[in-house]
Each structure stands twice: as C-alpha cells, then as structure tokens.
Amino acid sequence: MRLNPQRLHNMQKRIQLTMAALLVVFLGFSVFPVQAAEGEGSSIQDGQEIYQLLKSGKRSIQEKSYLKPEQPTVYLTFDDGPSKLTDQVLDILEKEDVKATFFALGEEAKAYPNVVKRIVNSGHALGNHSFNHVYKDLYSDFQNFWDQIQRTEEVFSDIAGVRPQLVRAPGGTYTNFDAYYYYLLEQAGYTVVDWNVDSGDSKRPHVPVNEMIQTIKSTPLEHEITLLFHDGSGHESSVEALPQIIHYYKKLGYSFAPLTTEVKPKQFPVGKSKWSRNMSLSHFQTMLKETRQYVLAHGPIKNEPQDAIQRLVNQTKVVQEESAQILSSVSGVPLQIHVSAGSEFTLESTQYEVRGNQIELSLRVLIEKMGGQVRWEEATKTARAHYGVYDVEYELSTRSLRLYTFGNVVDTYWLADMSLQEGTIIVPLQKTIDLLGGRITQSLIEPGKREVSLAFRQFYGWNENSSFLKNSLFAANF
Ligand SMILES: [Zn+2]
C-alpha cells in the first residue's frame, strides 16, 4: 500500500488525536481523586445549605431529562397489593396486551410471593409502596419511612430479584411528604411517583363501577396519564371496571406502558405537612449519609422492563430529533401555507412546532389565518367553529372533534394528540385538515424552508374561491 501525502497527513492527524485523547484520559484519572475529595469535603457544607433550603419547605430540584413518549400514553398503576385479586388484574392486562405498574406492599408481597413473581416475569413494573402502609408509622419520621422502603425492597429482592427504584407514598405525597422526604429519597436513588388521574376507587369501600368510569371520563386528558387504581383486597369493582377503562383510553388513541425512572414522574407540590415532625440538622446529616451510602451499595440498579426502556429510548431519538427541529423552527423559520387556488398565509416560527413529521399549531391560529374565528367555552372546554352547513366542535375533555350539519352529529373523530397549552388548543395540522375535508398535497420541511400546500374538497367550495375561504369558510357568527 502506497502512502500518498494526503493519506500520511491524515494518519498523522489521527495519531495526534489519539495522543490528545490519551492525554485527556490520563489527566482525567489524575484529576479525578482530587475532585472527589473536594466533593466530599464540601458535601457536609452542602448538607447545611440544603438543610436550610428544605427547612423552608422548598424542594431542591435536580435537573434530569426524561423520555417523552411519542404516543399519548397511560401508565396504569395498582396500589396496596398484591392480594387475591391481583391475578385477575394480571389476566385482564394479559388479555388486553397492556403493561402496568404495581406499587406493592412488603407485607402483602410476603403473603403472595408467586403473584410478585408473575408481575415481574410478565414485564410489568414493580414499585415500592412501603411495608405496612400505616400512615402514623411512615409519616412520624423519615427514618421510619426509609426503614420500610428498605425492608420492602429486601422482600422484593428475595422473591423476584428486583430492587425497584419507583416509590409511591401511601396516601400520596401531598400533606404527607415534606421537602426532606423528597430530597432524601432522591439521594437514595428513588423516583417518587404520584398520579394525575384518580379512578376514585378508594374514596370509600366498594365504589360502583359506573362511578369510577364517570370519574375517569370527566378528568381532562393529558399526553401522559398516570392513573391510580388499587388491587388490594376489597377492590373487586376496580377489577370489574378495568377492561372498560382500558377500552376507553385505547379508543382515544392512547398506548399503555409500565412506569420507569425515565418517565417524568407526576408529583404533587409540597403542601403543608399534616404531621408534626422535627428534622434536626444532625438527624438530617445522618439520613443524608445513610441514603447516599445506600445508593453506593445498591445502585444505580436497572431492573426495569427492558423492552419498555428500549421502546422509550427509540422514542426519545424521535423526540430529540423533534426538539432539534423545534429549535430550528424557533430560530426563525416561518411556515408558509399555500391553500389551493392561490390563497396563502404564513405562520411565524413561534406559532407552530414540528414534532416528528407532524406540524402542530394552535387551532385558533389555524382557523383565524384561514379567515374564521373560534369561540371557546370554558365551562365545557369546547371550541366551536362554523362554516357553511357545518359546525365543528372540539371538546378537549374527550379530545374529540364532532362534525354537525344542520344541528345533527355527522361524525365524531378522536384526536388523541389534541392538548391544551397555556390556554391554547394545540392540534396536529394534518389530522385537522383531514377532518375538515382537506388534505396536505405537499410539504417541505427543510432547514431554512417550511412550506405546506393544502387542498380542500370542491364540495366545500374551498379550493375554487379564496375569498370564499377567507370570508365564508368560518362564518363570522360563531
Ligand atoms: Zn396505598
């Protein structure tokens, strides 16, 4: 092999780079122990500063990035089990091909070890819900809570070989946790998860199925839903309601996934604790040392369902690409929308986002740009538009779009991607245009240039006459 000068130059360059890399590695190693020692020295001082911050009731928020699923997702969670009902829950989940999360109690896990094994082996997530669920033990002092978490973890580890990093506070964190509880559990490597939808199945004994379903249906939808259920004894009606609730979300376009530490946890704000506790600085420092040592001894442990993580990782790539695209759209590329027959309008870079291959924008902006108006009804969380013989109603709580003609419902569509952001309904452009009887005939999404062409069915008269589109499409009287 003959080395030409260019090749030789490249080789020299590569050698230089390798040397530089080795130097970095070498320096890195020699510097690291010094840094670690410094870190240790200052952590006691940190402890004091953090103690003061937490004492004021404020949480010390750790920066962490999470993986946002592309699909709207429901995380079903079942608390207080396992019990004799849990096998039925697992049967339903298997039949529906849905994965969930079980926040189990150490005490119950000891009584139903085979159910714990089945949960883990079926790819569901197992979470820690304390050992005995007795509030006055758990919330009298962090030490007690912490002891129960470890005790339960030993039970799970013995039975199924897992040490869950997900913790759910019995009764939820609100008015039970203070900033110390949150902070110390994070130091020990745990992720605390509350919920944003409560099935209401533990309001009182034996809540009827219909009431549960009504409660769920009346709760506003979000892109990620952590749904609270109970599979402890006495919750037969939760088991009975489960298939209907799964179907409800499936029909809205939701996927189901087990929780992992990569999912941004729903957490309630720190409220005023209803327990009188006194955390002294020295007690805090002892707890801080214990929790930090615990993580060194046991973690970080990854024993979450691997396929769920992989799926999220795949989705994250998409989301990261999306954020890159959103970034470039923020950096000032307007979106030009051509409507057939020569009408066109421009959306400023701040008026739309590109997610994946999908353009999302405010419903109001879209309709106003097309010459119409949107009327928003706060009480019913419904936006109404009217054009020709058609009325369109976007109902946010069910994420549905209803088409009416002469007051009769023609059709109902589900838009799982619809969301409310700072008082604005965000809708996907393509689906919305589809539903309005149009289609995207061309789209060009490139760095520096964004163009979309729309065509509407002749039936509506949209593509023939742009002034009709501007003036009559969404008549002024809605
Ligand atoms: Zn509970």
Residues whose N, C-alpha, C, O or C-beta is under 5 A from the ligand:
A	BS01	ZN	D79 D80 P170 G171
